[in-house]
């Protein structure tokens, strides 16, 4: 795992956008497409606005979600709502390039299986994502891999459902597909992340984030997150 410490969340967002754009250009040269999985969060929404201004081969990009809350379309709880506002209204992506998690489906278990198959269609079998952006919660969660939830033990599916966490059930990518990614890009900002970040760097498996592979991981953090 590599870590770079920057001045503030805006600097983190700007640097992340530049890294993602560079990875996208190289992936298109190497493999003809770029499959990018994005999480939610305030700094990531700024990152995506910066990304819209970067040199990205958008016609070759597939955008997928790391996780999503089970909530109605357009709800402010939905990561996709903010993803649309931050990026999709600013760049040209065809509908078939944008893969929203189907959390409005009546049968969520079946919907999770469909999303897993959709990832295989664009990313191979098993699905290998080019870049996965992850955040880090004060409780050590990442994606919607939350403490003490049975989802942490899912090994036979790339997409699964959680129990209720902070008022919502979630659909999330699981450890197997996260750990196959060509790059994991962590964005970690704020004083409340200092403890979990230290545990993450130590690969402390007592927190969910600590179970994500560090082989291809890069952390962009602000000064607050590394000052406990």
N, C-alpha and C positions, 0 to 999 in steps of 0.2 A: 504494500500500500504506500502510495506517495501522498504527501500533504503539502498544500501551499496555503499560506496565511496572508490574507489581504486586509485592507484597512477597515472595510465596512460592507454591509450586505449589498450595496449597489455595485461595489467593485467585484464582489463574488459573482453577482448576476452577469456582469459584463464579461468577465473572464470565462465563465461557463459557456456563454453564448459563442464566444470565439472558439473555444475548444470543440463544442458540438459541431459548429460549421466546418472546422478543419477535418474532424472525423467524417462528416458527411461527404465532403469532397473526396477524401481518400477511399472511403467505402465504395463510392460509385466507380472510381477508377479500378478498384480491386475486384468488386463483385457485381457491379451494375445497379446497386440500390443501397439505400441506407434505411435501416429499421431502428426507430428511435422510440423508446418508452419513457413517458414522462409522468412524474408524480405531481401532487399538489403542493401548495404553500405560497406564502407571500413573496419570498425571494424568487422562487421559480417563475411566478407570473411576470416579474420584472425581467428575468432571464429570457423568457419567451418573447417579450416585446423587443429586447435587444436582438434576439435571434432573427426576428423578422427583417432586420436591417442588415444582416450578414449575407455574405456570398454563399448561398446554399443552393444546390441543384434540386430545387423543390419538386420537379417532375419525377424524380427518382426516389422520393422519400415516402416511407410508410410511417405513420404516426400511430402509436398504440398507447394504451393507458397501463400504468403500473397498478393503480387501484382506483376504486370509485365507491362512493357511498350509495346505498340504496335509497334513492330519493327521486321525486318527479323530474322530468325534463325541465331544464331552465332554472331549477332551484339553486339558490346560492350555496347550498351544501355540496353541490355536485362539482367535482373537479373539472368536468367537461364544460360546464358553464364558463368557468374562468379560462379554460384552455381556448375556447372559442373567442372570448373577448381579447385575450392577450396575443393570440397568434393567428387563429383561423380567419379572422376578419382582416388580417394584414398581409397574408400571403395567399397564393393560388395553389390550393390542393384540391384535387378531384375527390369526390365522395368516396371512391374506392381506395383512396390513399389514407383515409382517416378511419380508425378502428376504435369506436367508442365501446366501452364495456356495456353490455345489454342489461343494465340493472333495473329497467322498467318491465322486464319480462315477468309473466305470472309464475313461471317455473324457473326459479333462480338457479337451481342445481343444473338443470338442462341448459340454461343460458351460459353458465360457466363452462360447461363442456363444449358448447358451440364456439365460445371465444377461444378456447384452447385449440380447437381444430382450425379456426381461422388463422391463428398464429402459425400453425404448421403449414398452412397453405402459402403464406408469404415468407416464412423463415426456415422452412425445411423440417425434417423429422429426424431427430428432435429439433424443435425450434431454437434457433440461435439468434438472439437480438444483437445488433451492432453496438448500441449504447443504451444503458438504462440509467436514468437519473433517479437518485434516491435522496430522501430527506431523513432526518433523525429527530425523533420525538424526545421530549424531556424524560419519558419513561423508558427510552431505549428502543421504541418501536421504529420500524421502517416499512415502507409500503403500507399495507394494512396487516402486517405480521405483528400482532400485538401481544403483550405479555399474557401468558397463561391460556391463550386461546388454542383450541384443537388444531386450528389452521397451521400452527407451527410444525405439526408433525405430518403434514401432507407431503408425500413423496411420489405419489402415483398420478399426479395431475399438475399441469403448469398453471392452472387457474382454479381458485377455490373461494369459498365463502367463509366469512367470519361470523361469530356471534355478534351481539350488540356491543358496540364500543363507542363511547361518547355519544350515545343516543341513536346510532345508526348501525345496521349491518353493513358489511363491506364485501365487495368482490376484489380479489387481489391476485397478483402474480405470486407464485410460491417459490421456495428456495431452489428447486431444481432448475427452473428457467432463469432465475436471477444468476445462479452460479455458472450457467453456461454462457453468459453474455461476454461479448468481446471487450467491453469496457463498462465498469460501474463508475458513475460520476456522482459523488456525494456533495451536496450543498448543505453546509452546516453553519448557521449564524445565530448569535444571541447568547447571553450569559447562561440561560437555562439549559444550554446544550453542552456546557463545558464538561460536566461529569460524564454524560453519555458518550461524548466524543473521546474522552480519555479511555473509556471502556472499549469503544469501537476500535481505536488504534491498537489496543492490547488484545484484540480478537477475543474479548470476554464473552463467552457464550451464555452467560447468565442474562444477557439482554438479547432480544430478537435480532437486532442489527449485527451483533457480534457473530452471528452464524452465516452471514453473507461472505462469500469467498473474497479474499483480499488480493488474489493474484493479479487481477487486472483493474484494481480499484485506485481511484484518484479522488482525494478530498480537497475541496475548496472551502476554506473556513475564514471567518472574520476574526479579528483580534479578541472580541468578546467571548467567542466560543472556545478559545484556547487559554483564557485567563480565568481560573477558578478562584 
